[in-house]
């Protein structure tokens, strides 16, 4: 009994379960493209085992590529039958959809039914499953954002409670000549450790729930490190060099922090915007490009001439530059796979690259069959609609981030300033040191709120666009939004009673 409850064994079981779910998720992500490739190859007359051999070179589908290499190894090294290997793979698969695909594929081949018909039906089923999964993921992301908003409301309540208690304690301690410095570490831990840690937890959950279509945004992160270093250097110089003290007098310390956070986000936000603009245009235009290639093929143009004809169409936005490059290289006689390598240096959208790779594979092993291209076009159009629906559904959550930033800044500031004003009214003879201590508390809360608004931008960026790099363009705006809300609320209330702004 004791051994069955061994903590290490339970931990290993939990890790194995999580690992299995993660693998199943990765397989399901690639499954629509995998089924489409098998469908295209079957429609082009490629045998089952030859299809697996061709899948070994599809590096954009790493899980499928590993499965294909394993199938080929067992067939060529161990001498097993491909269908037997596929049946065994189906039994051991962690993904239910992948298991159903392999099992149905084996059954259709053995029974002698139309394999292409089965694969098309399966592709339609996988697409419907993917669409339903996308809707469920949107609901989960919405629930996650709502939970984060509740966390911020609780944090707001804690801020208000601490302001009330801290101000009361300040009044009591200062009235008898005691120091309030003992309460400051708790305030700093609350604002700069506890709240950011909770935000990091939500960001980690969002990272598991939302994946980006971009393969890499390393440039944005590299620029972010340089910008953050420069902003920290500027902030430290202003705070510790007396010659630059006039900057704090002009901006105030919360304003200086907001300015530093904004400047740290501007450069990486611009770099990410350039990457996202090109790739989003490619994702929206690629299905139309494939449709043009398909229709050109139907009227009898060769696959290469169909591609050239499709690249001449206007209205693709920034993706038109990529299409012009493709057309010029084709006209110069560059092989399609070399063209794909050149496109891969410019495009980072995983679906776009997979579509282009499948187009090349269809032309090379199937001669660009019009029916096969029709399958590719239909799938790309439906997948575009799914992604567009996801983006439009998640867009309102960006506005929600600005709403809660203003709410936290205004409410906390109004409560703090109200207590400060009431203290001035009820204790007009209080020492200047007491009011200075209260002003210091309000200033530190202002800095904490600005920093929290800045961090919220990365959470919203991950939710809305699938990558933390998208958060740079939101974090800077949220930090400025928080500062403006604090500035107007504090200066308005303090100005009403003739006190100096904080």
Kinemage of the C-alpha trace (Angstrom):
@kinemage 1
@onewidth
@group {chain A} dominant
@subgroup {mainchain}
@vectorlist {calphas} color= white
{ca unk a 1} P 0.000 0.000 0.000
{ca unk a 2} L 2.810 2.384 0.899
{ca unk a 3} L 4.649 1.687 -2.339
{ca unk a 4} L 1.533 2.470 -4.369
{ca unk a 5} L 1.384 5.896 -2.773
{ca unk a 6} L 5.058 6.616 -3.329
{ca unk a 7} L 5.322 10.366 -4.120
{ca unk a 8} L 8.058 9.767 -6.681
{ca unk a 9} L 5.951 7.194 -8.483
{ca unk a 10} L 2.958 9.532 -8.491
{ca unk a 11} L 5.140 12.353 -9.794
{ca unk a 12} L 6.522 10.150 -12.558
{ca unk a 13} L 3.009 9.091 -13.498
{ca unk a 14} L 1.891 12.731 -13.640
{ca unk a 15} L 4.870 13.717 -15.771
{ca unk a 16} L 4.215 10.802 -18.116
{ca unk a 17} L 0.581 11.832 -18.445
{ca unk a 18} L 1.504 15.447 -19.215
{ca unk a 19} L 4.145 14.308 -21.685
{ca unk a 20} L 1.641 12.068 -23.439
{ca unk a 21} L -0.904 14.893 -23.702
{ca unk a 22} L 1.752 17.252 -25.043
{ca unk a 23} L 2.771 14.734 -27.725
{ca unk a 24} L -0.865 14.170 -28.654
{ca unk a 25} L -1.375 17.921 -29.013
{ca unk a 26} L 1.666 18.263 -31.267
{ca unk a 27} L 0.509 15.343 -33.426
{ca unk a 28} L -3.005 16.785 -33.705
{ca unk a 29} L -1.566 20.132 -34.807
{ca unk a 30} L 0.212 18.466 -37.735
{ca unk a 31} L -2.507 15.920 -38.495
{ca unk a 32} L -4.558 18.005 -41.002
{ca unk a 33} L -1.455 18.609 -43.121
{ca unk a 34} L -0.413 14.973 -42.757
{ca unk a 35} L -3.787 13.682 -43.912
{ca unk a 36} L -3.791 16.199 -46.756
{ca unk a 37} L -0.365 15.055 -47.931
{ca unk a 38} L -1.432 11.415 -47.883
{ca unk a 39} L -4.626 12.359 -49.724
{ca unk a 40} L -2.728 14.265 -52.401
{ca unk a 41} L -0.240 11.447 -52.850
{ca unk a 42} L -3.003 8.823 -53.032
{ca unk a 43} L -4.864 10.959 -55.597
{ca unk a 44} L -1.634 11.116 -57.594
{ca unk a 45} L -1.211 7.315 -57.530
{ca unk a 46} L 1.573 7.085 -54.917
{ca unk a 47} L 1.604 3.781 -52.993
{ca unk a 48} L 1.272 3.670 -49.195
{ca unk a 49} L 4.894 2.827 -48.435
{ca unk a 50} L 6.232 5.290 -50.998
{ca unk a 51} L 4.082 7.961 -49.334
{ca unk a 52} L 5.762 7.252 -45.980
{ca unk a 53} L 9.178 7.481 -47.619
{ca unk a 54} L 8.314 10.879 -49.061
{ca unk a 55} L 7.098 12.037 -45.652
{ca unk a 56} L 10.606 11.456 -44.283
{ca unk a 57} L 11.826 14.670 -45.907
{ca unk a 58} L 8.995 16.942 -44.664
{ca unk a 59} L 10.914 18.768 -41.916
{ca unk a 60} L 8.094 21.250 -41.328
{ca unk a 61} L 6.079 18.381 -39.837
{ca unk a 62} L 8.612 17.038 -37.314
{ca unk a 63} L 6.289 14.596 -35.532
{ca unk a 64} L 5.054 13.130 -38.796
{ca unk a 65} L 8.610 13.016 -40.110
{ca unk a 66} L 9.729 11.009 -37.070
{ca unk a 67} L 6.812 8.628 -37.511
{ca unk a 68} L 7.680 8.186 -41.191
{ca unk a 69} L 11.330 7.473 -40.418
{ca unk a 70} L 10.276 4.864 -37.872
{ca unk a 71} L 7.925 3.193 -40.370
{ca unk a 72} L 10.647 3.112 -43.032
{ca unk a 73} L 13.182 1.755 -40.533
{ca unk a 74} L 10.937 -1.103 -39.462
{ca unk a 75} L 10.120 -1.997 -43.048
{ca unk a 76} L 13.629 -1.817 -44.492
{ca unk a 77} L 15.663 -2.968 -41.479
{ca unk a 78} L 13.292 -5.372 -39.727
{ca unk a 79} L 11.493 -6.533 -42.865
{ca unk a 80} L 7.986 -5.884 -41.583
{ca unk a 81} L 4.940 -5.196 -43.694
{ca unk a 82} L 4.037 -1.463 -43.908
{ca unk a 83} L 0.384 -2.087 -43.046
{ca unk a 84} L 1.390 -4.158 -40.005
{ca unk a 85} L 3.654 -1.356 -38.831
{ca unk a 86} L 0.881 1.177 -39.327
{ca unk a 87} L -1.587 -0.975 -37.369
{ca unk a 88} L 0.905 -1.265 -34.510
{ca unk a 89} L 1.473 2.487 -34.623
{ca unk a 90} L -2.273 3.020 -34.379
{ca unk a 91} L -2.477 0.840 -31.272
{ca unk a 92} L 0.335 2.751 -29.540
{ca unk a 93} L -0.709 6.268 -30.620
{ca unk a 94} L -1.390 8.820 -27.867
{ca unk a 95} L -3.615 10.916 -30.140
{ca unk a 96} L -7.113 9.549 -30.754
{ca unk a 97} L -7.413 11.361 -34.103
{ca unk a 98} L -4.086 9.999 -35.298
{ca unk a 99} L -5.048 6.504 -34.133
{ca unk a 100} L -8.335 6.667 -36.054
{ca unk a 101} L -6.532 7.901 -39.169
{ca unk a 102} L -3.963 5.089 -39.193
{ca unk a 103} L -6.528 2.422 -38.338
{ca unk a 104} L -8.935 3.594 -41.042
{ca unk a 105} L -6.126 3.881 -43.585
{ca unk a 106} L -5.030 0.289 -42.960
{ca unk a 107} L -8.613 -0.989 -43.107
{ca unk a 108} L -9.366 0.806 -46.375
{ca unk a 109} L -6.227 -0.569 -48.044
{ca unk a 110} L -6.877 -4.118 -46.869
{ca unk a 111} L -10.557 -4.086 -47.836
{ca unk a 112} L -9.791 -2.722 -51.289
{ca unk a 113} L -12.115 0.270 -51.092
{ca unk a 114} L -11.299 3.628 -52.672
{ca unk a 115} L -8.441 4.942 -50.550
{ca unk a 116} L -8.700 8.459 -51.974
{ca unk a 117} L -12.380 8.615 -51.048
{ca unk a 118} L -11.594 7.495 -47.504
{ca unk a 119} L -8.774 10.022 -47.153
{ca unk a 120} L -10.929 12.859 -48.426
{ca unk a 121} L -13.645 11.917 -45.965
{ca unk a 122} L -11.064 11.706 -43.202
{ca unk a 123} L -9.620 15.080 -44.182
{ca unk a 124} L -13.081 16.616 -43.969
{ca unk a 125} L -13.573 15.007 -40.566
{ca unk a 126} L -10.202 16.250 -39.321
{ca unk a 127} L -11.033 19.746 -40.504
{ca unk a 128} L -14.362 19.711 -38.666
{ca unk a 129} L -12.605 18.425 -35.557
{ca unk a 130} L -10.005 21.167 -35.879
{ca unk a 131} L -12.711 23.805 -36.259
{ca unk a 132} L -14.479 22.551 -33.130
{ca unk a 133} L -11.150 22.469 -31.279
{ca unk a 134} L -10.494 26.075 -32.338
{ca unk a 135} L -13.841 27.135 -30.893
{ca unk a 136} L -13.092 25.329 -27.643
{ca unk a 137} L -9.660 26.935 -27.475
{ca unk a 138} L -11.256 30.373 -27.864
{ca unk a 139} L -13.587 29.587 -24.975
{ca unk a 140} L -10.656 28.435 -22.840
{ca unk a 141} L -8.685 31.567 -23.683
{ca unk a 142} L -11.697 33.709 -22.820
{ca unk a 143} L -12.031 31.941 -19.480
{ca unk a 144} L -8.323 32.483 -18.847
{ca unk a 145} L -8.609 36.214 -19.557
{ca unk a 146} L -11.625 36.451 -17.260
{ca unk a 147} L -9.698 34.652 -14.527
{ca unk a 148} L -6.820 37.081 -15.008
{ca unk a 149} L -9.236 40.000 -14.748
{ca unk a 150} L -10.595 38.550 -11.492
{ca unk a 151} L -7.021 38.263 -10.229
{ca unk a 152} L -6.458 41.927 -11.038
{ca unk a 153} L -9.649 42.874 -9.204
{ca unk a 154} L -8.468 40.948 -6.160
{ca unk a 155} L -5.106 42.669 -6.482
{ca unk a 156} L -6.903 46.001 -6.672
{ca unk a 157} L -8.763 45.198 -3.458
{ca unk a 158} L -5.479 44.259 -1.775
{ca unk a 159} L -3.926 47.518 -2.986
{ca unk a 160} L -6.819 49.531 -1.579
{ca unk a 161} L -6.726 47.631 1.707
{ca unk a 162} L -3.007 48.170 1.995
{ca unk a 163} L -3.376 51.869 1.192
{ca unk a 164} L -5.962 52.276 3.933
{ca unk a 165} L -4.021 50.260 6.495
{ca unk a 166} L -0.682 51.776 5.497
{ca unk a 167} L -1.990 55.329 5.670
{ca unk a 168} L -3.624 54.726 9.035
{ca unk a 169} L -0.436 53.143 10.365
{ca unk a 170} L 1.576 56.053 9.031
{ca unk a 171} L -0.620 58.510 10.875
{ca unk a 172} L -0.439 56.526 14.120
{ca unk a 173} L 3.302 55.916 13.983
{ca unk a 174} L 4.252 59.423 12.963
{ca unk a 175} L 2.007 60.944 15.618
{ca unk a 176} L 4.086 59.243 18.344
{ca unk a 177} L 7.407 59.724 16.600
{ca unk a 178} L 7.906 56.153 15.286
{ca unk a 179} L 9.237 55.146 11.856
{ca unk a 180} L 7.071 53.419 9.234
{ca unk a 181} L 9.974 51.851 7.375
{ca unk a 182} L 9.104 48.407 8.782
{ca unk a 183} L 6.003 48.223 6.575
{ca unk a 184} L 7.789 49.216 3.373
{ca unk a 185} L 9.346 45.784 2.575
{ca unk a 186} L 5.887 44.219 2.642
{ca unk a 187} L 4.593 46.857 0.245
{ca unk a 188} L 7.506 46.325 -2.130
{ca unk a 189} L 7.068 42.541 -1.993
{ca unk a 190} L 3.359 42.890 -2.748
{ca unk a 191} L 3.798 45.169 -5.757
{ca unk a 192} L 7.058 43.980 -7.296
{ca unk a 193} L 7.152 40.274 -6.379
{ca unk a 194} L 3.727 38.796 -5.569
{ca unk a 195} L 1.686 40.466 -8.317
{ca unk a 196} L 4.285 39.922 -11.093
{ca unk a 197} L 4.633 36.282 -10.004
{ca unk a 198} L 0.892 35.724 -10.416
{ca unk a 199} L 1.073 37.352 -13.837
{ca unk a 200} L 3.928 35.007 -14.779
{ca unk a 201} L 1.764 32.039 -13.766
{ca unk a 202} L -1.039 33.195 -16.072
{ca unk a 203} L 1.471 33.809 -18.851
{ca unk a 204} L 2.750 30.242 -18.456
{ca unk a 205} L -0.797 28.888 -18.705
{ca unk a 206} L -1.433 31.044 -21.779
{ca unk a 207} L 1.748 29.686 -23.350
{ca unk a 208} L 0.313 26.170 -23.119
{ca unk a 209} L -3.140 27.186 -24.359
{ca unk a 210} L -2.181 29.391 -27.328
{ca unk a 211} L 0.414 28.655 -29.972
{ca unk a 212} L 1.773 31.001 -32.600
{ca unk a 213} L 1.942 30.333 -36.326
{ca unk a 214} L 5.310 32.094 -36.481
{ca unk a 215} L 8.302 29.790 -36.410
{ca unk a 216} L 10.704 32.379 -34.976
{ca unk a 217} L 10.722 35.980 -33.701
{ca unk a 218} L 14.239 35.971 -32.263
{ca unk a 219} L 15.068 39.386 -33.702
{ca unk a 220} L 12.369 41.031 -31.586
{ca unk a 221} L 13.697 39.425 -28.409
{ca unk a 222} L 17.297 40.383 -29.212
{ca unk a 223} L 16.298 43.990 -29.808
{ca unk a 224} L 14.253 43.858 -26.589
{ca unk a 225} L 17.343 42.912 -24.575
{ca unk a 226} L 19.280 45.847 -26.014
{ca unk a 227} L 16.378 48.259 -25.474
{ca unk a 228} L 15.815 47.041 -21.916
{ca unk a 229} L 19.511 47.452 -21.131
{ca unk a 230} L 19.540 50.983 -22.517
{ca unk a 231} L 16.358 51.921 -20.619
{ca unk a 232} L 17.685 50.509 -17.346
{ca unk a 233} L 20.943 52.367 -17.869
{ca unk a 234} L 19.096 55.621 -18.475
{ca unk a 235} L 16.839 55.050 -15.450
{ca unk a 236} L 19.810 54.293 -13.200
{ca unk a 237} L 21.738 57.318 -14.452
{ca unk a 238} L 18.830 59.666 -13.775
{ca unk a 239} L 18.266 58.277 -10.294
{ca unk a 240} L 21.885 58.166 -9.121
{ca unk a 241} L 23.535 61.071 -10.940
{ca unk a 242} L 22.752 64.434 -9.309
{ca unk a 243} L 23.388 66.218 -12.597
{ca unk a 244} L 20.329 64.507 -14.088
{ca unk a 245} L 18.041 65.107 -11.130
{ca unk a 246} L 16.160 67.747 -13.117
{ca unk a 247} L 14.692 64.922 -15.244
{ca unk a 248} L 12.900 63.475 -12.203
{ca unk a 249} L 11.665 66.936 -11.287
{ca unk a 250} L 10.140 67.316 -14.740
{ca unk a 251} L 8.746 63.801 -15.266
{ca unk a 252} L 8.355 62.627 -11.638
{ca unk a 253} L 9.527 59.112 -10.771
{ca unk a 254} L 6.343 57.319 -12.009
{ca unk a 255} L 6.565 59.272 -15.267
{ca unk a 256} L 10.219 58.332 -15.637
{ca unk a 257} L 9.395 54.642 -15.108
{ca unk a 258} L 6.570 54.809 -17.661
{ca unk a 259} L 8.889 56.526 -20.149
{ca unk a 260} L 11.597 53.877 -19.612
{ca unk a 261} L 9.147 50.999 -20.079
{ca unk a 262} L 7.748 52.623 -23.213
{ca unk a 263} L 11.186 53.134 -24.773
{ca unk a 264} L 12.135 49.544 -23.890
{ca unk a 265} L 9.093 48.311 -25.849
{ca unk a 266} L 9.176 50.569 -28.912
{ca unk a 267} L 12.059 49.019 -30.883
{ca unk a 268} L 11.050 45.330 -30.406
{ca unk a 269} L 7.419 46.270 -31.086
{ca unk a 270} L 8.448 47.783 -34.428
{ca unk a 271} L 10.554 44.719 -35.328
{ca unk a 272} L 7.693 42.366 -34.472
{ca unk a 273} L 5.216 44.529 -36.384
{ca unk a 274} L 7.276 44.192 -39.550
{ca unk a 275} L 7.489 40.401 -39.138
{ca unk a 276} L 3.807 40.005 -38.289
{ca unk a 277} L 2.614 42.273 -41.104
{ca unk a 278} L 4.370 40.235 -43.790
{ca unk a 279} L 3.348 36.871 -42.392
{ca unk a 280} L -0.253 37.828 -41.669
{ca unk a 281} L -0.580 39.086 -45.236
{ca unk a 282} L 0.859 35.776 -46.425
{ca unk a 283} L -1.620 33.773 -44.325
{ca unk a 284} L -4.552 35.737 -45.716
{ca unk a 285} L -3.335 35.690 -49.327
{ca unk a 286} L -1.997 32.126 -49.610
{ca unk a 287} L -5.431 30.446 -50.019
{ca unk a 288} L -6.333 32.889 -52.809
{ca unk a 289} L -2.983 32.212 -54.476
{ca unk a 290} L -3.574 28.455 -54.291
{ca unk a 291} L -7.080 28.905 -55.686
{ca unk a 292} L -5.672 30.852 -58.647
{ca unk a 293} L -3.118 28.101 -59.275
{ca unk a 294} L -5.871 25.470 -59.119
{ca unk a 295} L -8.202 27.289 -61.515
{ca unk a 296} L -5.347 27.910 -63.943
{ca unk a 297} L -4.492 24.217 -63.835
{ca unk a 298} L -8.111 23.291 -64.537
{ca unk a 299} L -8.115 25.233 -67.809
{ca unk a 300} L -5.058 23.331 -69.023
{ca unk a 301} L -2.055 25.450 -68.082
{ca unk a 302} L 1.022 23.574 -66.903
{ca unk a 303} L 1.808 23.640 -63.154
{ca unk a 304} L 4.676 26.107 -63.612
{ca unk a 305} L 2.675 28.426 -65.872
{ca unk a 306} L -0.216 28.197 -63.402
{ca unk a 307} L 2.055 29.480 -60.633
{ca unk a 308} L 3.387 32.288 -62.844
{ca unk a 309} L -0.150 33.292 -63.786
{ca unk a 310} L -1.241 33.333 -60.138
{ca unk a 311} L 1.709 35.501 -59.054
{ca unk a 312} L 0.653 38.254 -61.490
{ca unk a 313} L -2.542 38.947 -59.600
{ca unk a 314} L -2.601 42.142 -57.516
{ca unk a 315} L -4.186 42.713 -54.121
{ca unk a 316} L -2.002 40.449 -52.008
{ca unk a 317} L -0.565 43.289 -49.929
{ca unk a 318} L 3.003 42.836 -48.748
{ca unk a 319} L 2.829 39.182 -49.860
{ca unk a 320} L 2.986 40.440 -53.451
{ca unk a 321} L 6.709 41.075 -52.990
{ca unk a 322} L 7.242 37.385 -52.196
{ca unk a 323} L 5.175 36.355 -55.210
{ca unk a 324} L 7.209 38.643 -57.495
{ca unk a 325} L 10.357 36.972 -56.188
{ca unk a 326} L 8.866 33.526 -56.888
{ca unk a 327} L 7.866 34.526 -60.433
{ca unk a 328} L 11.272 36.004 -61.285
{ca unk a 329} L 13.100 32.931 -59.987
{ca unk a 330} L 10.824 30.578 -61.937
{ca unk a 331} L 11.416 32.579 -65.105
{ca unk a 332} L 15.166 32.312 -64.511
{ca unk a 333} L 14.857 28.519 -64.260
{ca unk a 334} L 15.470 28.160 -60.510
{ca unk a 335} L 14.185 24.771 -59.203
{ca unk a 336} L 11.064 24.865 -57.064
{ca unk a 337} L 12.827 23.475 -54.005
{ca unk a 338} L 15.494 26.163 -54.235
{ca unk a 339} L 12.715 28.739 -54.514
{ca unk a 340} L 11.109 27.263 -51.412
{ca unk a 341} L 14.390 27.643 -49.502
{ca unk a 342} L 14.522 31.310 -50.525
{ca unk a 343} L 10.900 31.862 -49.495
{ca unk a 344} L 11.577 30.231 -46.138
{ca unk a 345} L 14.148 32.933 -45.368
{ca unk a 346} L 11.454 35.598 -45.748
{ca unk a 347} L 8.275 33.889 -44.537
{ca unk a 348} L 7.969 32.510 -40.995
{ca unk a 349} L 4.323 31.515 -40.958
{ca unk a 350} L 4.226 27.760 -40.442
{ca unk a 351} L 0.930 27.130 -42.332
{ca unk a 352} L 2.058 29.208 -45.335
{ca unk a 353} L 5.335 27.315 -45.598
{ca unk a 354} L 3.549 23.969 -45.304
{ca unk a 355} L 1.058 24.960 -48.020
{ca unk a 356} L 3.868 25.985 -50.352
{ca unk a 357} L 5.777 22.796 -49.610
{ca unk a 358} L 2.684 20.684 -50.299
{ca unk a 359} L 2.187 22.563 -53.572
{ca unk a 360} L 5.734 21.664 -54.610
{ca unk a 361} L 5.266 18.048 -53.574
{ca unk a 362} L 2.003 17.850 -55.531
{ca unk a 363} L 3.701 19.150 -58.669
{ca unk a 364} L 6.764 16.917 -58.324
{ca unk a 365} L 5.186 13.563 -57.515
{ca unk a 366} L 1.739 14.072 -59.030
{ca unk a 367} L 2.316 16.397 -61.938
{ca unk a 368} L 0.146 19.072 -60.352
{ca unk a 369} L -3.114 17.139 -60.665
{ca unk a 370} L -6.061 19.549 -60.648
{ca unk a 371} L -8.069 17.383 -58.238
{ca unk a 372} L -5.158 17.261 -55.814
{ca unk a 373} L -4.740 21.028 -56.028
{ca unk a 374} L -8.472 21.424 -55.404
{ca unk a 375} L -8.085 19.535 -52.125
{ca unk a 376} L -5.203 21.804 -51.105
{ca unk a 377} L -7.143 24.968 -52.002
{ca unk a 378} L -10.284 23.913 -50.151
{ca unk a 379} L -8.390 23.076 -47.002
{ca unk a 380} L -6.360 26.311 -47.034
{ca unk a 381} L -9.526 28.396 -47.466
{ca unk a 382} L -11.313 26.669 -44.603
{ca unk a 383} L -8.278 26.953 -42.361
{ca unk a 384} L -8.033 30.676 -43.183
{ca unk a 385} L -11.648 31.127 -42.117
{ca unk a 386} L -10.943 29.340 -38.827
{ca unk a 387} L -7.931 31.543 -38.063
{ca unk a 388} L -9.789 34.716 -39.050
{ca unk a 389} L -12.662 33.766 -36.742
{ca unk a 390} L -10.217 33.122 -33.905
{ca unk a 391} L -8.517 36.502 -34.358
{ca unk a 392} L -11.804 38.413 -34.525
{ca unk a 393} L -13.147 36.628 -31.431
{ca unk a 394} L -10.028 37.333 -29.375
{ca unk a 395} L -9.687 40.964 -30.477
{ca unk a 396} L -12.094 42.389 -27.818
{ca unk a 397} L -9.829 41.072 -25.060
{ca unk a 398} L -7.228 43.657 -26.120
{ca unk a 399} L -9.715 46.408 -25.297
{ca unk a 400} L -10.416 44.705 -21.977
{ca unk a 401} L -6.733 45.068 -21.066
{ca unk a 402} L -6.949 48.853 -21.429
{ca unk a 403} L -10.163 48.911 -19.394
{ca unk a 404} L -8.642 47.087 -16.444
{ca unk a 405} L -5.461 49.200 -16.622
{ca unk a 406} L -7.509 52.380 -16.320
{ca unk a 407} L -9.684 50.830 -13.599
{ca unk a 408} L -6.750 49.762 -11.422
{ca unk a 409} L -4.942 53.061 -11.837
{ca unk a 410} L -7.987 55.259 -11.206
{ca unk a 411} L -9.491 53.306 -8.310
{ca unk a 412} L -6.265 52.829 -6.363
{ca unk a 413} L -5.211 56.409 -6.968
{ca unk a 414} L -8.579 57.869 -6.006
{ca unk a 415} L -8.712 55.884 -2.756
{ca unk a 416} L -5.129 56.815 -1.842
{ca unk a 417} L -5.562 60.491 -2.646
{ca unk a 418} L -8.926 60.648 -0.857
{ca unk a 419} L -7.345 59.307 2.315
{ca unk a 420} L -4.464 61.735 1.872
{ca unk a 421} L -6.873 64.671 1.509
{ca unk a 422} L -9.000 63.548 4.480
{ca unk a 423} L -5.860 63.315 6.585
{ca unk a 424} L -4.999 66.889 5.685
{ca unk a 425} L -8.493 67.985 6.687
{ca unk a 426} L -8.810 65.986 9.919
{ca unk a 427} L -5.208 66.475 11.058
{ca unk a 428} L -4.120 69.901 9.885
{ca unk a 429} L -1.403 70.016 12.498
{ca unk a 430} L 0.260 66.765 11.421
{ca unk a 431} L 3.962 66.884 10.795
{ca unk a 432} L 5.292 67.417 7.254
{ca unk a 433} L 7.209 64.135 7.619
{ca unk a 434} L 3.926 62.232 7.876
{ca unk a 435} L 2.589 63.731 4.661
{ca unk a 436} L 5.928 63.106 2.956
{ca unk a 437} L 5.737 59.430 3.972
{ca unk a 438} L 2.184 59.161 2.638
{ca unk a 439} L 3.215 60.790 -0.646
{ca unk a 440} L 6.072 58.293 -0.886
{ca unk a 441} L 3.631 55.388 -0.475
{ca unk a 442} L 1.332 56.730 -3.170
{ca unk a 443} L 4.287 57.236 -5.511
{ca unk a 444} L 5.472 53.650 -5.005
{ca unk a 445} L 1.972 52.332 -5.623
{ca unk a 446} L 1.898 54.361 -8.836
{ca unk a 447} L 5.145 52.768 -10.001
{ca unk a 448} L 3.834 49.299 -9.123
{ca unk a 449} L 0.617 49.868 -11.072
{ca unk a 450} L 2.502 51.119 -14.140
{ca unk a 451} L 4.772 48.076 -14.028
{ca unk a 452} L 1.775 45.736 -13.677
{ca unk a 453} L 0.059 47.353 -16.675
{ca unk a 454} L 3.254 46.896 -18.688
{ca unk a 455} L 3.451 43.197 -17.818
{ca unk a 456} L -0.213 42.683 -18.688
{ca unk a 457} L 0.652 43.588 -22.268
{ca unk a 458} L 2.663 40.388 -22.724
{ca unk a 459} L -0.204 38.275 -21.406
{ca unk a 460} L -2.621 39.932 -23.837
{ca unk a 461} L -0.115 39.624 -26.683
{ca unk a 462} L 0.133 35.886 -26.106
{ca unk a 463} L -3.639 35.511 -25.897
{ca unk a 464} L -4.446 37.568 -28.988
{ca unk a 465} L -1.595 36.631 -31.358
{ca unk a 466} L 0.003 33.551 -29.848
{ca unk a 467} L 3.447 34.978 -29.101
{ca unk a 468} L 4.884 37.042 -26.259
{ca unk a 469} L 6.676 39.204 -28.825
{ca unk a 470} L 3.271 40.662 -29.729
{ca unk a 471} L 3.109 41.944 -26.168
{ca unk a 472} L 5.714 44.617 -26.839
{ca unk a 473} L 3.238 46.741 -28.786
{ca unk a 474} L 0.611 46.337 -26.065
{ca unk a 475} L 2.854 46.671 -23.012
{ca unk a 476} L 4.134 50.132 -23.928
{ca unk a 477} L 0.625 51.433 -24.620
{ca unk a 478} L -0.729 49.922 -21.396
{ca unk a 479} L 2.094 51.461 -19.344
{ca unk a 480} L 1.333 54.880 -20.827
{ca unk a 481} L -2.403 54.323 -20.258
{ca unk a 482} L -1.779 53.518 -16.605
{ca unk a 483} L 0.458 56.551 -16.151
{ca unk a 484} L -2.015 58.938 -17.790
{ca unk a 485} L -4.825 57.601 -15.589
{ca unk a 486} L -2.675 58.044 -12.485
{ca unk a 487} L -1.517 61.494 -13.550
{ca unk a 488} L -4.968 62.935 -14.154
{ca unk a 489} L -6.614 61.324 -11.120
{ca unk a 490} L -3.877 62.360 -8.707
{ca unk a 491} L -3.375 65.873 -10.016
{ca unk a 492} L -7.100 66.539 -10.264
{ca unk a 493} L -7.899 65.522 -6.686
{ca unk a 494} L -4.820 67.131 -5.197
{ca unk a 495} L -5.414 70.272 -7.185
{ca unk a 496} L -8.908 70.522 -5.729
{ca unk a 497} L -7.498 70.886 -2.221
{ca unk a 498} L -4.494 72.947 -3.228
{ca unk a 499} L -1.922 70.246 -2.485
{ca unk a 500} L 1.205 69.672 -4.537
{ca unk a 501} L 1.003 66.989 -7.228
{ca unk a 502} L 2.745 63.664 -6.614
